[in-house]
Amino acid sequence: MPADPEILVVDDNQADLDLLLLFAAEAGLHVRFRNISNGADALHDLLTGLGASPRRVPDLVLLDLGLPRLPGLEVLRLLRQARGGDGVPVVVLSTSARDEDQQRARALGILDYWTKPRDLEEYPLMIERMATKLAQRH
Amino acid sequence: MEGSTSSPPTPRAGIERLLDVVQELSAAKRLEDVQAIVRVAARALVGADGATFVLRDHDYCYYVDEDAIGPLWKGRRFPSSVCIAGWAMEHQQAVVIDDVFADPRIPQSVYRETFVKSMTMTPIRPASALGAIGTYWATPHRASQSDLRLLAALANTTAVALENVRLYGELSARLDQLQRVNDELERFTWVTFHDLQEPLRMIATHSQLVNRDEHSGLSERQNRSLRHVHEGVRRAQALTRGFAEYVEVLSKRTAPREVDLRPVVCSALEQAAAQQGVPIPTIELGDPPRVVVDPLGLVRVLGHLFANAIKFRHPERPLELAVSVTDGGARWHFTVRDNGIGIDATYHRRIFAFFERLHPQDEFVGAGLGLAVCRKIIEGWGGAIGVRSEPGAGSEFHFTVPKLTAEAPHAG
């Protein structure tokens, strides 16, 4: 039986992370979550995985934009410049609904841009979309 | 330093020349422009061999500029007490000197280096002098009364021009300052908005989470309090979003282009329905013309009007929405009609103001900024927005969009 897919959540907000894990569990989503809470460590982790043999890449990266130490857009830009980095599946999950942020992120090649749920009722929907992204990948 | 001795113009030519100079000076925005006009005009008006433009600099006379057959004192400062320009300013009257070497007011050593034999000096704004205009001749010469009148008129016009330069400088500095403050305010608003969203979201979602947990051990009263927390934070979220959008509208506009209104209306309707959490309502649109507009702005305006119609729909009948566009000559007339609960006439103006809300807070959630945003966008286009409505009988929002031509050719 193959291992559960891995989702790397790059976010420093524990409150958001708790809700994500809670609703994923409630939805019965079989995934392994890994959290890195700053941009620099996340980039290092991803680049290390890309360079490893065999290659270790998360099945999905949920990337926040406002991150300590290295902003999300910079993580994305530097990741895309790395060898093989353009194949890492990234969904931006940010507070910002600004067109400007969306455009800049989309220009760097992302699967999707989601704004963080402002209401609890939006969580099941987001988990569903996450499951869809994972299913499309395999 | 240039030119040669010239004969004075006829009185009529002098007046015509003066009229030209008045016009030139009225358009001058910089001190250098005023100097350049005055030095040439002063010399030409009276047919002199040279002219100087002198500004008062505290207790000194500053010879700012000159136009003459030989060098005079351009760039030099003399104490007002030993200088003829200083004398003219202090005594508030023009000076005519036929022989500079016979006049005790003249510092002879300074004049011996020059070609000057005769001269005049006319104060600019005699009452509290800003400076003076000097004219000089290389041969003995007596300036006429009409020369002095022309020079006095030139000096008066120069005074006005100098005042304009000062005001213009102040105005530009003020405008620059205002622009900086404005930019800063915009950035500040964005940052505030963004930084507030995160804590507000945390309060909203986690208060909901505790509230939905049946085993939280909270009493009914505590749960009620938690619901109030959640309601309050939702309102705060709506306010910050509305405020940020309002500010954004001020700074961003897309270039007008010719658009098909059908997709614009559909897109606005989809957004409004998603925002209000309802299925996309049907809409009556007819056969709209193609119009040249700022498309994103129009989507935004229609989106707010549709969201309003959905939010304030009648509880007892299905929502009916209609959009029509008619040709009003110089402008397009848009009408968005609904069959909702309507708005009392008392509020027909207030709804377009910043931060107004008419319905009790616990009945509807909304920050009341949508219509203010609409008005801002439409007025930015040079149009206007208004409403016709009666309570219970639905609302009809009207707005106009001036007809434009597309900024870039648009195939389609």
Interface residues (C-beta under 8 A of the other chain):
Chain A: N13 A15 D16 L19 L22 G66 T95 S96 K116 P117 R118 D119 L120 Y123
Chain B: H194 Q197 E198 L200 R201 M202 A204 T205 H206 Q208 L209 R212 R234 Q237
